[in-house]
Structures are given as structure tokens and as C-alpha cells.
Amino acid sequence: MHEDSGTVQDDRRLKLRADCGECFGLCCVALPFARSADFAIDKDAGKPCPNLKTDSRCGIHTQLRDKGFTGCTVYDCFGAGQKVSQVTFGGKDWRSGPRDRARQMFDVFPVVRQLHELLWYLNEALTLPAAGPVHADVRRALDKTERLTRQTPEELGELDVGAHRQDVNVLLLRTSELVRAGAGRGKKGRPKDRRGADLMGARLKGADLRGANLRGAYLIAADLTGADLRGADLIGADLRDTDLTDADLTGAFFLTQPQLNAARGSVGTRLPESVTRPGHWSAQG
């Protein structure tokens, strides 16, 4: 008998949350960013951010938004940073070893990050009762993905992570169909399909989006004030500056903390238990 909700899945998902104290600041070094609304400066991949201190902490962590580094506040490695730092490379800092090892660590980090994101979705799928028919396949995919994260740096460097993502996505799509089937019905008697839709700046105040397929939808700066998103699939949806004030996301699934951190909301926004209310929302009433 499998215990796919409660303590087991909660413990698994805790391991998929970033623990910066166990990481060597990999996201601040390995990843590039360009001067924009999200970042105040340009930075090349493999070059340490000037705000990264020698103890791998951010020197402006409490001022990131004020200093023009909003992009940092909405990024999450899903625990890949500590996995690469402490497991893949056995606690050896990129600063102290040969340059080749540092480059290898920076190359491996985004691969493991993708695998950890898949682990997050697969773990969530196991908590959704409606997805019961595919839970056995989901468990197998989860075990395989976890094994992949524990490969050697050389093996991870050669991994076709895109192909693995496609295999997992088949299961996630089936999960979505099963869950949304009972989540809500639109005017035409079926959940709305807005997969990949361009809804940037859309006026969807109070919209009935129960059980909607919003996978990969562009909702940048959309007005979803008071919208009903119960049971909606939000995997990959772009929620940058989306207004979720007083929206109901109860039961919405495949929603990640980075997506939510990029949005705007209020104390009246109802959220699924898998995410927490962003601290910057408090100033918005």
C-alpha cells in the first residue's frame, strides 16, 4: 500500500525546496542574466554576481526588489543547488578546485534543476486522488527521475534531459485530464482549454476558469481579480505581474512558488496548500 499524500509527499517536497545554506551560490554564478526589468545589470553564465559574498550568501538579499533584482526573487532551483553542491560534487566548492570542475558544476546545475522541477510535479501528481489511474506510472517515473539526479557529473553532462521531460510530460498531461475532468465545467459543458494561449493583459476579472487548461498560457499582466481558478492546470503558465487579487486558486495544480512570486495578489487570494503566500503581497491589501 502506498501513502501518496500527507507525510510522505510533504517530506519529499521539503527536499525540493532551496536550502541556500547548503549551496555554493550556484544560481548566482552558473546562470546568465541581462539588464532588464528583472535585473539591474548584465551577467554572463559562469561569472559570479557582484552581490555574491565569499560565504555564498547574497549581499542584498533583503533589498533585491528595491535594487532592481526582482528576477532573483522569483527564481527557485527546487533544491537542485544543494543536491549539486553536496551530493553530485561531495561538498567541494567551485571556488577551491580546478577551473574545469567549476565549469562542470555550472553545466550540471541547470540539468539537475530541470530534473528537480519534474520531481516537484510528479510528487504533486501523487497527491491528486483523481489521478489514481496513473499513480503507478507516476511512481515509476518519479523513481527514475530521482535516480537520474544522483548520477555522476559526467553522466549528467551527457543526459538528454529534454527527452526525459517529454516522457514525464505524457504522464503529467494524463494527470491533468483526469483531475480537470471533475474540476469544473464551462458554458459549453467542458473545462476551458487555454493551453499556450496569449492572454497577456487580458481582462479576466471574475472569470470562471474552473478546471481550465492553462498550461503554458501567457498571462503576463492579465487581470484575474476575483477569478475562479479552482482545479485549473497552471503548469508553465507565465504569471509575471498577473493580478490575482481575491482570486480563488483552491485546488489549482502544478502551480509553483516561482510562478506565484512573480504575480500580484492580496490577503483575499485563496491558494493551494502546496505554495505559500509571497511576502511582497502583504503591501497590496
C-alpha positions in Angstrom: 0.0 0.0 0.0 1.3 3.4 -0.9 1.0 6.5 1.2 0.8 9.2 -1.5 -0.5 12.1 0.5 0.3 13.6 3.9 3.7 13.0 5.5 5.5 11.1 2.7 4.8 13.6 0.0 5.3 16.5 2.3 8.7 15.2 3.3 9.6 14.6 -0.4 8.6 18.1 -1.4 10.5 19.7 1.5 13.7 18.3 -0.1 12.7 20.1 -3.3 12.9 23.5 -1.6 16.0 25.6 -1.9 18.4 25.4 1.0 20.8 28.2 0.2 22.9 27.4 3.3 23.9 24.1 1.7 24.6 25.5 -1.7 27.6 27.4 -3.1 25.6 30.1 -4.7 25.2 28.2 -7.9 22.3 30.2 -9.3 24.3 33.4 -8.7 27.2 32.1 -10.7 26.1 29.5 -13.2 23.2 31.3 -14.8 23.3 34.4 -17.1 21.0 37.4 -16.9 20.5 40.5 -18.9 19.8 44.1 -17.8 16.0 44.4 -17.9 13.0 45.0 -15.6 14.1 41.8 -13.8 17.8 42.5 -13.4 19.8 45.7 -12.9 22.9 44.5 -14.7 24.2 42.1 -17.3 25.9 38.9 -16.2 27.5 36.1 -18.2 27.0 32.4 -17.3 29.8 31.2 -15.1 30.6 34.7 -13.8 29.7 35.4 -10.1 27.1 38.1 -9.5 28.8 41.1 -7.8 26.4 40.8 -5.0 27.5 37.3 -4.1 29.6 37.2 -0.9 32.5 34.8 -0.2 30.3 32.8 2.1 27.9 32.2 -0.8 25.3 34.5 0.6 23.6 37.4 -1.3 24.8 40.8 0.0 21.5 42.5 -0.9 19.1 39.6 -0.2 16.6 41.8 1.7 16.8 44.6 -0.9 16.6 42.6 -4.1 13.4 44.2 -5.4 14.5 47.7 -4.4 17.9 47.2 -6.1 16.4 46.1 -9.4 16.8 42.3 -9.0 13.2 41.2 -9.0 14.3 38.2 -11.2 16.2 36.8 -8.3 13.1 36.9 -6.0 11.1 34.8 -8.4 13.7 32.1 -9.1 13.7 28.7 -7.4 16.1 25.8 -8.1 13.7 23.3 -6.5 16.6 22.1 -4.2 19.0 21.5 -7.1 21.6 23.8 -5.7 22.2 21.8 -2.5 21.9 18.5 -4.5 24.7 19.5 -6.9 26.8 21.1 -4.2 26.6 18.4 -1.5 25.8 15.2 -3.4 27.0 15.5 -7.0 30.2 17.2 -6.1 30.5 16.0 -2.5 30.6 19.4 -0.8 33.5 20.7 -2.9 33.1 24.4 -3.6 33.6 25.7 -7.2 36.0 28.3 -5.8 38.5 25.9 -4.3 39.1 23.4 -7.1 40.3 23.4 -10.7 38.6 25.6 -13.2 37.4 22.5 -15.2 35.5 21.3 -12.1 33.8 24.7 -11.7 32.7 24.7 -15.3 31.4 21.2 -14.9 29.4 22.2 -11.8 27.9 25.1 -13.7 26.9 22.9 -16.6 25.4 20.2 -14.4 23.4 22.6 -12.2 20.7 23.5 -14.8 20.3 19.9 -15.7 19.6 18.9 -12.1 17.3 21.9 -11.7 15.1 20.6 -14.6 15.0 17.1 -13.0 14.1 18.5 -9.6 11.3 20.6 -11.2 9.9 17.3 -12.7 10.2 15.7 -9.3 8.0 18.5 -7.9 5.3 17.9 -10.4 5.5 14.1 -10.1 5.2 14.3 -6.3 2.2 16.6 -6.6 0.6 14.2 -9.1 0.7 11.5 -6.4 -1.3 13.8 -4.0 -4.2 14.2 -6.5 -6.8 11.4 -5.9 -8.4 11.9 -9.3 -5.1 10.9 -10.9 -5.2 7.5 -9.3 -5.3 5.6 -12.6 -1.8 6.8 -13.4 -0.2 6.8 -10.0 1.7 3.6 -10.6 3.3 5.0 -13.7 3.9 8.3 -11.9 5.8 6.4 -9.1 8.0 4.7 -11.6 8.8 8.0 -13.3 9.5 9.6 -10.0 11.9 6.8 -9.0 13.7 7.0 -12.4 14.0 10.8 -12.2 15.4 10.6 -8.7 18.0 8.1 -9.8 19.0 10.4 -12.7 19.6 13.3 -10.2 22.2 11.0 -8.4 24.3 10.3 -11.5 27.9 11.3 -11.7 28.8 14.8 -13.1 29.9 13.1 -16.4 26.6 11.2 -16.7 24.6 14.2 -16.0 26.5 16.2 -18.6 25.6 13.6 -21.3 21.9 13.2 -20.2 19.2 14.1 -22.8 17.1 15.9 -20.2 14.7 17.1 -23.0 13.8 13.6 -23.9 13.2 12.7 -20.3 11.0 15.7 -19.9 8.9 14.6 -22.8 8.4 11.2 -21.3 7.3 12.7 -18.0 5.1 15.2 -19.7 2.9 12.4 -21.1 2.1 11.4 -17.6 1.5 15.0 -16.5 -0.9 15.5 -19.4 -2.8 12.5 -18.4 -2.9 13.6 -14.8 -4.2 17.0 -15.9 -7.0 15.4 -17.9 -8.1 13.2 -15.0 -8.1 16.0 -12.5 -9.7 18.7 -14.6 -12.5 16.3 -15.7 -14.2 16.8 -12.4 -13.0 20.2 -11.5 -15.5 22.4 -13.3 -17.5 22.9 -16.5 -17.6 25.9 -18.8 -20.7 27.2 -20.6 -20.2 24.5 -23.3 -20.2 21.8 -20.7 -16.5 21.1 -20.6 -13.4 22.7 -18.9 -11.9 25.5 -20.9 -8.8 24.8 -23.0 -6.5 27.8 -22.9 -3.2 25.8 -23.4 -0.5 28.1 -24.6 -3.0 31.0 -25.1 -1.7 34.5 -25.5 -3.6 36.2 -22.6 -1.2 39.0 -21.9 -3.0 41.9 -20.4 -6.3 40.1 -20.7 -9.3 41.4 -18.7 -10.5 38.3 -17.0 -11.8 39.8 -13.8 -14.3 37.4 -12.2 -13.8 34.9 -15.0 -15.0 31.3 -14.5 -11.8 29.3 -15.2 -12.6 26.2 -13.1 -10.8 23.2 -14.4 -9.3 25.2 -17.2 -6.2 24.1 -19.1 -3.8 27.0 -18.8 -0.6 25.0 -19.5 2.0 27.4 -20.8 -0.5 30.3 -21.2 0.9 33.8 -21.3 -0.9 35.6 -18.5 1.6 38.5 -18.2 -0.1 41.5 -16.6 -3.5 39.9 -17.0 -6.3 41.0 -14.7 -7.6 37.9 -12.9 -9.1 39.8 -9.9 -11.7 37.6 -8.3 -11.3 34.9 -11.0 -12.3 31.3 -10.2 -9.3 29.1 -10.9 -10.3 26.1 -8.8 -8.9 22.9 -10.3 -7.0 24.7 -13.1 -3.8 23.3 -14.6 -1.2 26.1 -14.3 2.0 24.2 -15.3 4.3 26.6 -17.1 1.8 29.5 -17.2 3.6 32.8 -17.2 2.2 34.8 -14.3 4.5 37.7 -14.3 2.6 40.8 -12.9 -0.7 38.8 -13.2 -3.2 40.3 -10.8 -4.6 37.5 -8.6 -6.2 39.8 -6.1 -9.1 37.9 -4.4 -8.8 35.1 -7.0 -9.6 31.5 -5.9 -6.8 29.1 -6.8 -8.1 26.4 -4.4 -7.2 23.0 -5.9 -5.2 24.6 -8.8 -2.4 22.2 -9.5 1.1 22.2 -11.0 1.5 25.8 -9.6 5.0 26.5 -8.4 6.3 29.1 -5.9 8.3 31.0 -8.6 5.1 31.5 -10.6 3.3 32.8 -7.6 6.2 35.0 -6.6 6.1 36.7 -10.0 2.4 37.6 -9.6 0.5 40.1 -7.6 -2.1 39.2 -5.0 -3.9 40.0 -1.8 -4.8 38.6 1.6 -8.1 37.5 -0.1 -6.3 35.4 -2.7 -7.1 31.7 -1.9 -4.1 29.4 -2.6 -3.5 25.6 -2.8 -1.6 24.1 0.2 1.5 23.4 -1.9 2.5 27.0 -2.1 2.9 29.9 0.4 1.6 33.5 0.1 4.5 35.7 -1.2 5.7 38.2 1.4 5.6 41.1 -1.1 1.8 40.7 -1.4 1.2 42.0 2.1 1.6 45.6 1.0 -1.2 45.2 -1.5 -4.0 44.8 0.9 
